[in-house]
Amino acid sequence: MHRNSHIEAIDGLRAIAVLAVVLCHMPLAGAPQTWYDCGSRGVDLFFVISGFCLSYPFLRSLHGEGRLNVDNGRFFVRRVVRIVPPYFTAIALFALLSLTAFGLPTAPGVHLDAAGIGREILLACSFLTNLPSPFNASFWTLGIEMRWYLVFPLLLALYARSRPAFFAVGVACYVLYFFTPWSFSDVGTLPCFMLGIVAADLRITKSPIERYALWAAALLLPLAIYAQSQTARVDHGDPLWHAAVFCLVVAASGGWFARTMRFKPLALVGVASYSIYLVHEPILNSLVAAHINPELAAIAAVACGFAYYAAVERRYLDKRFRTPAEALLGKIFSLRALRAVYSR
């Protein structure tokens, strides 16, 4: 996808999302619980942004050339190469830190022997499940993302062929989540991801709906915050929050809000948002446990995220790594086999 002003606005939204999550993990004396609960909604914003960014180039091709041009197997391989290496590098870093006097970052004062570290690494490597990671509690979202990558080509094809059927799937997910035993996080959050596809299409077609999106967000966000203050739990399958963050993404298409989201420092935070997400929580927890001021600890954690981006993630984004890695992974997973699955 070309890095134009619109994408810079999306980077600004990524920054808002990751900073909200950081604030959610920052223990402030006297802060109401709603502060932390609403901060966790940065995850919901990430989900919509993910659906937006993944679908945007394909939908642009659909509207420009009349076809999606999706190579399903290659799409999955590219996403694995994009997401997994920085993740496992972070796991390795945390494992090494757990061998030092610093201890396991997410559990200050805990020191594991080699067998214990091995067990924790195996658990962290199972991120395709929703098992809690001992290294970083935030990792639960990555497993959901990876499973979405498997169904994304099907959802995109459904959106291109039948909008009513696509929206029926979203409604069915809410019904299953709220009214049946199938209340899995994947089911409850999938509509949020699907709304990202809708947001991308609205942007490409320059829908008149865009001009009302910021007003809708201004109405829905206070309602969502109030509703959050009335409950004792955070439910990432909440359709009210899904609608609110969807409107924010749609609103980033133009006007003063888009210009604000393109503010360079904000966009730079968005560029490094994945790295910040990967490393901030263990570092923040450890610094606070060491009696560092929470605000300073949060700033240090974000700075470490930037350092991780510069030293690790940016190198994995280089074509000199990605091209051979995708070729190798394609052979291992057999792109032909993946194509056969989707063509049935």
Buried (B, 14 or more C-beta within 10 A) or exposed (E): EEEEEBBBBBBBBBBBBBBBBBBBBBEEEEEEEBBBBBBBBBBBBBBBBBBBBBBBBBBBBBEEEEEBEBBBBBBBBBBBBBBBBBBBBBBEBBBEBBBEEEBBBBBBEEBBEEEBBEEBBEBBEEBEEBEEBBBBEBBBBBBBBBBBBBBBBEBBBBBBEEEEEBBEBBEEBBEBBBEEEEEBBBBBBBBBBBBBBBBBBBBBEEBEBBEEBBEBBEEBBEEBBEEBEEEEEBBBBBBBBBBBBBBBBBBBBBEEBBBEBBBEEBBBBBBBBBBBBBBBBBBBBBBBBEEBEBEEBBBBBBEBBBEBBEEBBBBBEEEEEBEEBBEEBBEEBEBEEBEEEBEE
